[in-house]
Amino acid sequence: MMAGVNKPGGAAFVASVAFVDGAPVYDVKYVLSSSSEKALPEGLLSIQEAAPSRAHASSVSRRAADDQRTLVDENKRLHDENENLKWQSKRDRAAVATLKKDVKETTRVLLAASKARGAAVAEGERAKVQAEFNLKAANDSYGRDRQGCDWR
């Protein structure tokens, strides 16, 4: 470019970069028109951040509000789940306590029944021995009585 020459210019995208004598030169394509320029030196270009449009800002704002609602809903869901788990834990602890009490009572009853069974078995054995003794004594007595009799 030479002094006194004005070209339209404006916002452009860099289409390609080349190096001439070690210095970069840029080919650009303008945003608002279909024109382009080639081999522009770096000194003619500047980088600018694009300002968000109102539509973009509005959609970002809507997205942020949606995200916040989602987080609030998720927080409420997790709080409710936590409360439910606490309730279930209390209920389960009560059930365990009841089961422990039932096991203790059942064990007591079974031990008593086992002792009673042991006593009954022992009494049965004693009665059996006594009955055998009585039977033997009766047989011995019958045999003695019989020896003095003539059955013919």
Secondary structure, 3 states (H helix, E strand, C coil): CCCCCCCCCCCEEEEEEEEECCEEEEEEEECCCCCEEEEEEHHHCCCCCCCCCHHHHHHHHHHHHHHHHHHHHHHHHHHHHHHHHHHHHHHHHHHHHHHHHHHHHHHHHHHHHHHHHHHHHHHHHHHHHHHHHHHHHHHHHHHHHHHCCCCC
